[in-house]
């Protein structure tokens, strides 16, 4: 049995200073439970952690990894400290306990709730669990509202309530609500602003910082907090820190580098949701002269003006319709390419680029293609694929003739081998009768039996070869039929549709210098009939 330990600590737990809910104590509690269980002790265990994530939704990296392992069939049992560690949403908890986990044959144990799905068969136990989950749900929402209210009050008083200050600052050891300049990171912040003033793009700045070895915000946070993030990486993976334009964009627009505390720029749409919406600037909470500035207001304003002149209006995602979206990948990093629309006063541009390369300043960040050009090339390739070879009616006729001829030859061969096999078995029976009535010596009988057995073995191999050939030919014929159907369905095609792409294209790989590789699905390739 493979056991998964799930541990979660949220901001609510930190707010309540609940020592018993700490990751360490959850681990000790679960490990102790396993050691006391004859069924579980000695089982292979994996640990999944969500540190600082609310229990009111399932959008957590640790729980996502755990459920992916469950789907892959790698987990047999899940153990948590209590139901609220898994989720505080009572509807979601009920869905997993009553439907998903039983269907997937997953055993679920909640130590403090004295719950083991192996021993639960319905009745009052389920009602009790539902009631506990409902209380958890109400409790979580109530605590979240109190935390938010306290957060706003404290912020307006100039007290910064956050785990880590902006890159370039560190917490004052004498007053955790105040910031001190972190000269190591502040030097890099000033460098970033200066490079923007020198008219370098964020792409080039990211590459330069990575090449110069400037400490990234994630690296610096790890140094200052001594936190271990290894559980968030894939097994055997070494985290590589690189500068990216997303981080640089945040740094070059953060007004907190002017010495003011700025909070309340976004808000959750509802309690427990991780989705946030932007708040109008007039409703932001701004506390002036909260800490020492790193950037002067003059430099900050000049940088904003420079950035404004570079920007168009970008749209991405569902707003951009393309039948090939999701199938276009980067040759170098393997990630799916991003489809973008850049709107300028005089014209709109639709193009495809490698978002992963742009974010992480990889060489493939420079790959940019016009979306219409790729679509036209894909359409022409499909049309060429469909127009190769002889006419469709001739293919169909040839296919039927070849299939009929192959079936006849195969049947004849199988029939002959079966007759030969039966003839040898008949000879064996005759030899046995002769041996039984002393018409054949023992030595001669076993000599002939060995020879006939060898012939039978050879015939069995030949029959299996023909049968395997039959299966292979049948699969080939089915592939041809499928290919014929696809060709007939889309013959004369003159535009890309979702159905056409789904039937024909496996992947579109983009490289630099306009290098494009189009991989067709096997079923869409024109059948070769000899």
C-alpha positions as a printed Julia matrix, in Angstrom:
530×3 Matrix{Float64}:
   0.0     0.0     0.0
   1.3     3.47   -0.9
   0.35    6.13    1.64
   0.16    9.91    1.12
   0.49   12.31    4.05
  -1.14   15.67    3.32
  -0.12   18.66    5.46
  -1.51   22.2     5.17
  -0.89   25.4     7.08
  -2.86   28.53    6.16
  -2.6    32.21    6.97
  -5.62   31.73    9.25
  -3.59   29.32   11.39
  -0.75   31.81   11.62
  -3.23   34.53   12.59
  -4.63   32.37   15.39
  -1.11   31.26   16.43
  -2.33   27.65   16.51
   0.89   25.78   17.33
  -0.84   22.39   17.05
  -1.63   23.08   13.38
   2.01   23.66   12.38
   3.47   21.53    9.61
   5.88   19.89   12.05
   3.12   18.91   14.47
   0.86   17.62   11.7
   3.71   15.44   10.47
   4.42   14.08   13.98
   0.73   13.3    14.54
   0.37   11.41   11.26
   3.68    9.56   11.63
   2.62    8.47   15.12
  -0.7     7.19   13.74
   1.08    5.2    11.04
   3.46    3.63   13.56
   0.48    2.46   15.68
  -1.3     0.88   12.69
  -0.32   -2.68   11.75
  -1.72   -2.12    8.25
   0.19    1.11    7.58
   3.53    0.7     9.33
   6.24   -0.12    6.82
   4.22    1.15    3.86
   5.88    3.48    1.39
   4.84    7.05    2.21
   4.9    10.3     0.25
   4.4    13.76    1.72
   2.48   16.63    0.11
   2.56   20.1     1.67
   0.68   23.38    1.18
   2.27   26.03    3.4
   0.36   29.32    3.51
  -2.67   28.22    1.46
  -6.3    28.59    2.49
  -8.45   25.51    2.87
 -11.54   27.09    1.29
 -10.61   26.03   -2.24
  -8.62   23.28   -3.94
  -6.29   25.59   -5.91
  -3.16   24.55   -4.05
   0.08   23.1    -5.51
   0.39   20.38   -2.89
  -3.19   19.11   -3.18
  -2.93   19.3    -6.98
   0.19   17.1    -6.98
  -1.5    14.68   -4.57
  -4.64   14.34   -6.7
  -2.53   13.88   -9.85
  -0.79   10.96   -8.14
  -4.19    9.57   -7.15
  -5.39    9.79  -10.77
  -2.23    8.01  -11.91
  -2.97    5.13   -9.55
   0.12    5.76   -7.42
  -1.71    6.39   -4.12
  -3.85    3.95   -2.13
  -4.4     5.84    1.13
  -4.49    9.53    2.16
  -3.96   10.62    5.78
  -4.63   14.11    7.17
  -4.65   15.62   10.66
  -8.33   16.57   10.32
 -10.9    17.26    7.6
 -10.12   20.99    7.56
  -6.53   20.27    6.47
  -7.89   18.66    3.28
 -10.58   21.31    2.67
 -12.87   23.62    4.61
 -15.46   23.52    1.83
 -18.02   21.02    3.13
 -19.55   20.42   -0.32
 -16.13   19.66   -1.8
 -15.25   17.4     1.14
 -18.49   15.46    0.71
 -17.87   15.05   -3.01
 -14.45   13.5    -2.39
 -15.45   11.31    0.58
 -18.72   10.0    -0.88
 -18.01    9.84   -4.62
 -14.48   10.37   -5.89
 -12.37    8.43   -3.37
 -14.75    5.42   -3.13
 -14.88    5.25   -6.94
 -11.07    5.29   -7.15
 -10.76    2.86   -4.21
  -8.82    5.38   -2.11
  -8.77    4.97    1.66
  -9.08    8.31    3.49
  -8.07    8.78    7.14
  -8.63   11.88    9.28
  -6.75   11.26   12.53
  -8.33   13.82   14.88
 -11.83   13.16   13.52
 -11.4     9.41   14.18
 -12.46    8.78   10.59
 -11.31    5.9     8.4
 -13.25    5.34    5.18
 -12.43    1.62    5.42
 -14.63    1.38    8.5
 -17.38    3.77    7.34
 -20.45    2.32    5.64
 -22.91    5.2     5.97
 -25.35    6.37    8.64
 -24.68    8.72   11.52
 -20.95    8.83   10.87
 -21.49   10.53    7.53
 -23.94   13.02    9.06
 -21.4    13.84   11.75
 -18.67   14.38    9.14
 -20.91   16.63    7.07
 -21.74   18.72   10.13
 -18.05   19.1    11.01
 -17.27   20.12    7.43
 -20.12   22.67    7.48
 -18.73   24.18   10.7
 -15.27   24.33    9.11
 -16.72   26.17    6.13
 -18.46   28.8     8.29
 -15.44   29.1    10.58
 -13.06   29.67    7.67
 -15.2    32.41    6.12
 -15.66   34.15    9.48
 -11.93   34.08   10.26
 -11.08   35.28    6.75
 -13.38   38.29    7.12
 -11.82   39.14   10.5
  -8.31   38.84    9.1
  -9.18   41.1     6.15
 -10.74   43.72    8.45
  -7.73   43.65   10.78
  -5.39   43.82    7.78
  -7.04   47.02    6.51
  -6.97   48.71    9.9
  -3.33   47.81   10.5
  -2.29   48.96    7.02
  -3.96   52.36    7.44
  -2.02   52.71   10.7
   1.2    52.18    8.74
   1.77   48.63    9.95
   2.8    46.37    7.07
   1.29   42.92    7.63
   2.92   40.59    5.15
   5.23   37.63    5.11
   8.0    39.3     3.12
   8.51   42.94    2.08
   9.14   43.98   -1.55
  12.43   42.97   -3.15
  14.99   45.56   -2.02
  13.76   45.69    1.56
  13.88   43.5     4.67
  11.86   43.54    7.87
  13.14   45.74   10.68
  14.21   43.29   13.45
  13.03   45.82   16.05
   9.65   46.4    14.39
   8.28   43.68   12.12
   5.76   46.14   10.6
   8.52   48.39    9.21
  11.02   47.98    6.36
  14.75   48.5     6.19
  16.69   48.76    2.94
  18.38   45.51    1.93
  21.44   46.94    0.18
  22.19   43.73   -1.75
  18.8    43.75   -3.46
  18.39   47.56   -3.47
  21.52   47.83   -5.6
  19.85   45.58   -8.2
  16.6    47.6    -8.05
  18.5    50.82   -8.82
  20.34   49.0   -11.61
  17.03   47.9   -13.17
  15.63   51.44  -13.18
  18.88   52.79  -14.65
  18.83   50.19  -17.45
  15.26   51.22  -18.34
  16.44   54.85  -18.49
  19.18   53.66  -20.87
  16.31   52.41  -23.07
  16.94   48.69  -22.66
  13.86   46.5   -23.06
  12.73   44.28  -20.19
  13.84   41.29  -22.28
  17.39   42.59  -22.52
  17.44   43.65  -18.88
  16.35   40.15  -17.78
  19.1    38.56  -19.84
  21.74   40.99  -18.56
  20.77   40.46  -14.9
  20.86   36.68  -15.36
  24.24   36.86  -17.08
  25.62   39.24  -14.42
  24.45   36.9   -11.65
  22.21   39.44   -9.89
  20.2    37.78   -7.11
  16.55   37.23   -8.07
  13.7    38.05   -5.64
  13.09   34.32   -5.06
  16.75   33.7    -4.28
  16.92   36.67   -1.94
  13.74   35.66   -0.13
  15.19   32.19    0.4
  18.4    33.71    1.8
  16.57   36.02    4.2
  13.97   33.53    5.44
  15.97   30.27    5.29
  12.87   28.59    3.93
  13.18   25.22    2.17
  11.18   25.14   -1.08
  12.43   21.75   -2.29
   9.02   20.12   -1.73
   7.58   22.45   -4.41
   9.95   21.11   -7.08
   9.74   17.87   -9.0
  11.75   15.0    -7.57
  15.39   15.28   -8.63
  14.85   18.77  -10.03
  17.25   21.58   -9.11
  15.54   24.95   -9.16
  17.24   27.41  -11.51
  16.62   31.06  -10.72
  16.43   33.39  -13.73
  15.19   36.9   -14.18
  12.01   37.27  -16.24
   9.99   40.17  -17.63
   7.06   39.48  -15.31
   9.24   40.13  -12.25
  10.83   43.17  -13.87
   7.43   44.58  -14.8
   6.33   44.39  -11.14
   9.54   46.0    -9.88
   9.42   48.88  -12.38
   5.82   49.76  -11.47
   5.97   49.3    -7.67
   5.4    52.67   -5.96
   6.68   51.25   -2.67
  10.21   51.99   -3.9
   9.28   55.67   -3.36
   9.01   55.06    0.39
   5.24   54.65    0.69
   3.26   51.59    1.74
   0.77   50.63   -0.99
  -1.82   47.93   -0.34
  -5.35   47.01   -1.39
  -4.56   47.08   -5.13
  -6.43   43.82   -5.64
  -9.22   42.05   -3.81
 -10.65   38.56   -3.74
 -13.97   38.23   -5.55
 -15.3    36.16   -2.64
 -14.02   34.79    0.64
 -11.8    31.76    0.03
 -11.31   32.38   -3.67
  -7.77   32.7    -5.0
  -9.0    34.7    -7.99
  -8.42   38.41   -7.56
  -9.7    41.52   -9.31
  -8.04   44.92   -9.59
  -9.23   47.78   -7.38
  -9.59   51.35   -8.67
  -6.45   53.36   -7.78
  -8.48   55.89   -5.79
  -9.45   53.07   -3.38
  -5.89   51.9    -2.72
  -4.5    52.17    0.82
  -1.41   54.42    0.59
   0.69   55.37    3.62
   3.29   58.01    2.78
   6.82   58.07    4.3
   6.47   54.55    5.6
  10.1    53.61    4.89
  13.23   54.93    3.23
  12.91   55.2    -0.58
  15.22   53.34   -2.96
  14.14   55.25   -6.1
  13.48   58.97   -6.43
  10.1    60.12   -7.67
  11.74   61.76  -10.7
  13.4    58.49  -11.79
  10.2    56.52  -11.13
   8.08   58.9   -13.26
  10.61   58.88  -16.12
  10.6    55.08  -16.15
   6.77   55.02  -16.3
   6.83   57.4   -19.29
   9.38   55.25  -21.12
   7.34   52.1   -20.5
   4.15   53.81  -21.65
   5.7    54.7   -25.03
   6.62   51.06  -25.62
   3.27   49.57  -24.9
   0.44   48.66  -27.18
  -2.7    46.97  -25.96
  -2.29   43.2   -25.69
  -5.0    40.6   -25.78
  -4.51   36.88  -25.36
  -6.31   33.66  -24.59
  -9.96   33.11  -25.49
 -10.27   36.47  -27.24
  -8.04   35.17  -30.05
  -9.66   32.48  -32.16
  -7.44   30.06  -34.07
  -8.01   26.41  -34.91
  -4.31   25.64  -34.34
  -4.07   27.23  -30.87
  -2.73   24.72  -28.35
  -0.91   22.64  -31.0
   1.92   25.08  -31.72
   5.04   24.34  -29.67
   8.56   25.75  -29.38
  11.31   23.64  -30.92
  13.81   24.58  -28.22
  11.99   24.49  -24.87
   8.99   22.35  -25.92
   6.36   24.64  -24.39
   3.09   25.56  -26.08
   3.37   28.89  -27.89
   1.29   31.89  -26.91
  -1.2    33.59  -29.28
  -1.32   37.37  -28.92
  -3.08   40.36  -30.44
  -1.26   43.7   -30.33
  -3.58   46.62  -30.95
  -2.05   49.92  -32.03
  -3.87   53.08  -33.14
  -3.56   52.24  -36.84
  -3.47   48.45  -36.98
  -3.94   45.15  -35.13
  -1.25   42.48  -35.2
  -1.87   38.79  -34.52
   1.23   36.79  -33.77
   2.63   33.73  -31.99
   5.63   33.64  -29.67
   7.22   31.54  -26.92
   5.86   32.87  -23.64
   8.1    30.59  -21.61
  11.19   31.93  -23.38
  10.03   35.52  -22.84
   9.37   35.01  -19.13
  12.65   33.22  -18.48
  14.87   35.07  -20.98
  15.71   31.95  -22.97
  17.04   32.13  -26.53
  13.65   31.09  -27.9
  12.09   34.32  -26.58
  13.0    35.97  -29.88
  10.87   33.56  -31.92
   7.88   35.47  -33.29
   5.58   34.42  -36.11
   2.67   36.05  -37.85
  -0.37   33.95  -36.9
  -2.0    34.26  -40.36
   1.18   33.07  -42.09
   1.28   29.92  -39.96
  -2.42   29.21  -40.56
  -1.98   29.63  -44.34
   1.03   27.3   -44.35
  -0.84   24.64  -42.34
  -3.82   24.83  -44.71
  -1.59   24.47  -47.79
   0.17   21.49  -46.2
  -3.16   19.78  -45.52
  -4.35   20.47  -49.07
  -1.11   19.05  -50.46
  -1.45   15.97  -48.26
  -4.98   15.39  -49.55
  -4.02   15.94  -53.19
  -1.09   13.52  -53.24
  -1.31   10.27  -55.25
  -4.1     9.03  -57.44
  -7.73   10.12  -57.44
  -9.87    9.11  -54.52
 -12.05    6.67  -56.47
  -8.99    4.89  -57.83
  -7.58    4.57  -54.31
 -10.83    3.04  -53.08
 -10.96    0.59  -55.97
  -7.3    -0.41  -55.55
  -7.74   -0.78  -51.81
 -10.7    -3.14  -52.21
  -8.87   -5.28  -54.8
  -5.71   -5.51  -52.68
  -7.67   -6.32  -49.51
  -9.65   -9.05  -51.29
  -6.53  -10.59  -52.83
  -4.61  -10.51  -49.52
  -7.5   -12.12  -47.64
  -7.72  -14.94  -50.19
  -3.97  -15.65  -50.11
  -3.9   -15.58  -46.34
  -6.86  -17.94  -46.03
  -5.31  -20.38  -48.52
  -2.04  -20.38  -46.58
  -3.78  -20.93  -43.24
  -5.9   -23.76  -44.67
  -2.84  -25.55  -46.08
  -0.91  -25.23  -42.79
  -3.93  -26.5   -40.83
  -4.23  -29.52  -43.21
  -0.53  -30.28  -42.81
  -0.9   -30.01  -39.04
  -3.87  -32.38  -39.01
  -2.01  -34.85  -41.27
   0.95  -35.0   -38.84
  -1.37  -35.52  -35.88
  -2.99  -38.38  -37.83
   0.46  -39.94  -38.4
   1.2   -39.66  -34.69
  -2.03  -41.44  -33.8
  -1.23  -44.2   -36.33
   2.29  -44.67  -34.94
   0.86  -44.96  -31.45
  -1.58  -47.69  -32.56
   1.27  -49.62  -34.23
   3.44  -49.25  -31.11
   0.53  -50.33  -28.89
   0.04  -53.58  -30.89
   3.8   -54.26  -31.18
   3.91  -53.41  -34.87
   6.48  -50.65  -34.18
   9.46  -50.92  -31.84
   9.77  -48.58  -28.88
  12.98  -47.11  -30.27
  11.45  -46.5   -33.72
   8.23  -45.07  -32.18
   9.98  -42.44  -30.05
  12.31  -41.57  -32.91
   9.32  -40.89  -35.22
   7.41  -39.11  -32.42
  10.31  -36.7   -31.87
  10.47  -35.93  -35.59
   6.7   -35.4   -35.88
   6.6   -33.2   -32.73
   9.28  -31.0   -34.23
   7.27  -30.68  -37.46
   4.14  -29.77  -35.43
   6.09  -27.09  -33.53
   7.35  -25.59  -36.8
   3.82  -25.57  -38.21
   2.46  -23.88  -35.06
   5.05  -21.11  -35.46
   4.1   -20.64  -39.12
   0.38  -20.52  -38.25
   1.05  -17.89  -35.56
   3.08  -15.85  -38.06
   0.18  -15.88  -40.5
  -2.28  -14.96  -37.73
  -0.01  -12.07  -36.62
   0.19  -10.98  -40.23
  -3.6   -11.15  -40.32
  -3.87   -8.84  -37.27
  -1.3    -6.44  -38.73
  -3.09   -6.39  -42.08
  -6.43   -5.87  -40.36
  -5.03   -2.91  -38.43
  -3.55   -1.53  -41.63
  -6.87   -1.91  -43.43
  -8.67   -0.13  -40.59
  -6.14    2.71  -40.74
  -6.68    2.95  -44.49
 -10.45    3.04  -44.02
 -10.07    5.8   -41.41
  -7.72    7.73  -43.66
 -10.13    7.34  -46.58
 -12.98    8.63  -44.41
 -10.99   11.69  -43.34
  -9.94   12.42  -46.92
 -13.49   12.1   -48.19
 -14.84   14.29  -45.36
 -12.42   17.15  -46.01
 -11.78   16.88  -49.76
 -11.72   20.33  -51.36
 -11.11   22.06  -48.01
 -10.32   25.78  -48.32
 -10.21   26.99  -44.7
  -9.06   25.77  -41.3
 -11.7    24.5   -38.9
 -11.44   22.89  -35.46
 -12.71   19.61  -36.9
 -10.18   19.63  -39.74
  -7.26   20.32  -37.41
  -8.47   17.72  -34.91
  -8.6    15.09  -37.69
  -5.26   15.88  -39.3
  -2.66   17.72  -37.18
  -0.67   16.23  -34.32
   1.71   19.12  -33.64
   3.18   22.26  -35.22
   6.78   22.96  -34.14
   8.27   26.41  -34.61
  12.0    27.18  -34.66
  13.95   30.26  -35.6
  14.61   31.47  -39.16
  11.03   30.6   -40.14
  11.63   26.89  -39.49
   8.26   25.13  -39.23
   7.63   21.39  -38.85
   4.09   20.08  -39.24
   3.37   16.63  -37.81
   0.32   14.91  -39.27
  -1.72   12.32  -37.43
  -1.15    8.82  -38.81
  -4.83    8.54  -39.71
  -4.61   11.68  -41.85
  -1.66   10.51  -43.95
  -2.52    9.31  -47.43
  -2.5     5.48  -47.51
   0.17    3.89  -49.67
  -1.21    0.95  -51.63
   1.22   -1.23  -53.56
